[in-house]
């Protein structure tokens, strides 16, 4: 048996329970990972609450968590790129909030990354790569990122600036200086956010990435001159507005992103501020803190 966090119904953080489970063995193309750290993402919260039940129908009990780092403890048929004993990070197929998880998409952990960092950038980093790729931003263009201080926004900002893209980023008042230090033209959230963007970009922007889901899509379409180059990972109202929504669907992931992220981390070219780490048994507390926005930086579980 191994220990995992499970929930057997939708609800608040209190449904997350520390449980003994029978560890699953890897199937073809999978590896089993002895988890050293598991990243906590907003999508974990949405799945737990049932917000995405119309898209993903769970089979209870659920072991949440899709972002892990650890040591390979077993490999399934057909796996040759990695072996037992390798330190890896990646996207879990089943149950990241556990001592043992299954994954079919992993890369070797960069030596420059500790376990907490290695468990923190798979999902958010891939989302940043994917959205910028969909937008097709290029050097000399102006990109507006909503939620520039968040995990996806932080990585997307660094990737875009490295490509020669001018970035305008919205953020809360407490995060504006942090965003500016990354080379971003920072503007404050609030009812007048669109006017603040107009102040620094009178001609509008070339593309918009919404990572916040704060009802900013209509104004973003106006600033971009249309919906074609506006994308969101957080606002399901996108469909009605003609905006592309790209979410947690595994079929929409950029499978090349993890190797690129590992290279950037190894080269010291990628920064992702970490927040608080929690023992596995306090997953409920981590979810409470995430929903209440009590911490800055990425939250991590340590089995």
N, C-alpha and C positions, 0 to 999 in steps of 0.2 A: 504494500500500500504506500501511497504518497499523500502529501498534504496539498490541498488546493482551496481556493476561494470559490464558492458556488452560490447560485441563487436559483430558487425553484418557482419564482413568480416575479412579475414586474413590480417595481416599487422604488422606494427611497433607498438610501445607503444601508439602512438597517436590514435589507434582505440579503446582504452579502455575508456569508457564513463560512467559517473555517471548517473544512470537512476532510475526512479521509476518503480517498478515491483510489480506484484500481487504475494504475498507469497503463495507458495505451501503448502498444508496440508500433513502431514505424512501418508503414506500408511502402509500396514501390515509390521511389522518389522522395521519401520523407526521411528526416532524422529526428531522433529523440534528444532533447536538450535538457541537461541538468541546469535549471534556471538559476542564475546568479542575480539577475535584476530584470524587472518587468516594467516597461513604460506604461504610464496611465494617460489615456487620451479621452477627449471629450466624447468621442464616438462610443467609448465604453459606457459612459454615463447615459447616453441616449439609448443604447441597446438595453441597459438595465431598467430604464424607466418605461420601455416599450414604445418610445418615440418612433422607432424604425420598424415596428412590427408589421407594417404594411409592405415593407420591402424584404425584411429578413424574418422568417418564421422560426423561432428557436425551438429546440427540443430540450425541455427541462429535465434534470437540472443543467444549468449552463455554467461552464467555467469560463469567465471572461478573460480578456486580455489578448492583444494581437501583436505586441511589440516586446521582444525578449532578447536577452544576451546570456550566454552561458557556455557550458562545455558539452560537446556531443557525447552522449552516453550509449547510443545505439544508432545504427544506420539500416535503412530498408533496402530492398533489392533495387539495383540500378543506380545507386549513389556512388560516385567515384571522385567527385571534386573535393570532398572533405571526408574525414574519417574520425573514428572514436578518439576522444582526447583533444580534438581541435577546439579552440576558443572561437566562438562565432557570435554573430548578431543577425537579427532578421525578423521576419514576419511569421508569427505562429499560425498554424492551421487550426490548432485546438488548444485553448486554455493556457494563456500566458501567465495568469495569476496562480502559479502552482510551482511545485518543486520540479516537476517534469512536464515538458510541453513538446508537442509535435510541430515540425515546420518543414516546408518543402522549398522555401526561398530564404537562403542564408548566405552570408559572406563571412570570411575570416575577420575576426575582431582586430581593428588597428591597434598596434602596440601603444599608440599615443592616447588611446581612449581607455578610461577605467570602466568598470562594469556599468556604473550608473549612466555615464555618457553613452556607452555602446547600446544601452537599452532605450535610449531617448530619441534617436534621430531617424529610425527606420520609417515609421509611418509619416511623421511630419516632413521629413526630408524628401521622401518619395512624392508626397503631395505637392511640395514646392516645385520639384523637378517637373512633375506631370502638368501642373497648371501653367507654368511658364512655357512648356513645350506646346501645349494646346493654344496658348495666346500667340506664340510665335514672336515674342518680343526680341528686338535686336538693338544693337548699338545705336545711340542717338535718339531712341524713342523715349517717351515719357510714360512711366507706369505708375498708377495709383494702387497702393496696397492698403486695404482696410484691415486693421488689426496688425499693424507692422511690428508691434511689441510681442505678439504671441509667438508660439513655437514655429508654426508654418510661416508666418509673416517674417520672423527673424531670419530663417534660412532663405526664403524667397528673396528677401532684400539683399542678402549677401551674394546670392547667385546672380541676380539681375545686375547689381552694380559691377560685379566682376566681368559681365558681358558688355559693359559700357552703357547700360541703360540708366536714365535719370529716374530716380524713385521719389515719389511723394507718398508719405505714409501717415495714416490716421492712427492716433493712439490716445489713451487716457492721459490726463494732465501729469500724473506721476511718472509716466514713461516717456514723455516727450524728449527729455535730455538724452536718455539712453538711445532712442531711435536716431536722434541727430548725430550722436557720436559714430554711428555706422555709416554716415554719409548721406542720410535721408533728409529731404525737406519735410519736416514733421508738422502736422496740423492736428488740432485737438478734436476729439469726438465731441458730439453735441448737436443740438438742432441746427446750428449754423455751419456744420462741417463743409457743406458744398460751397458756401460763400468763402470759407477759408481757403479751400482748394482753388477757387477762382482767383483769389488774391495773389496766389503764387504761380498760377497757370491760367492766365486770362484766356488763352486759346484752347483750353481743355487739355485732355490727355489722350494718348494713343491707345491705351489698354488699361483695364481695371481687374485686379484680383481681390475678391472679397473673401476673407478668412473669418470674418466676425459674425455675419448673419444678423446684422442689426437693422435690417430694413433699409439698406443703403442702395439697393439696386436701381430704383427709378432715377435717383440723382446721378448714379454712376453711368447709366445709359446716356443721360443728357451730356455729361462731361466727355464721354467717349464718342459722342456723335452717332450712337447706335448700339445695338446689343451684340453685334458680331464679335467684338473683342472685349467682352465683359464675361468673367467666369466666377463662379462661387463654389466653395466647398461647404457652405454653411446655411444657405437660404433656399429652402425648397420652393419658395415663391418664384424661383427662376423660370420654371417651365412656362408659367402664365405670361412672363415678360419676354420670352424669347431668348433668355440667357442660358448659357450652358451650365449645368450643374454636374459636378464630378465629385462623387462621394466615396464611400468605403467599399464599393464593388470590386472584388479581386480582379475581375475581367478588365478593369480600367486602369490597373496599376502599370507603371513603367518598370519593367523587370530589370532594366539596366541601371536603375537609379542607385541601388545599394552599393554596387561596385564603385560608382562615381563618388558617392558619399564617403566611402571608406578611404578613397584616394585623397579627398579633400581634407578629411580629419587627419590622416597620416601626415599631410603636408602642412598642417597647422593653418589651413585656409578656411576653416569652418568653425564658427562659434555658436554654441547653444547654451544659454544660461540654464543651470540646473536649480531647481527649487529644493523641496524637502524630500527626503527618503523615509519610507515607512516600513516597519516589519510587515510580513504578509498578513498577519492576523489583524492589522489595522487598515485593511483595504477600505472598510466602511468609512474610517476617518479621512482617508485620502480623498474619497469621493465627496464627502461633506465639504472638505476644504476646497476642492476643485469647483464645486457648484457655487460655493460662497465667495469664490475668488479671493481666498485668504492669503494665498502664496503667489509669488512671482516665480517664473521659471518652471521647468518641466518637473513633474512629480513622478517618483519611482518607488516601486515595491521591491523589497529585498527578502526573498524566500529564505 
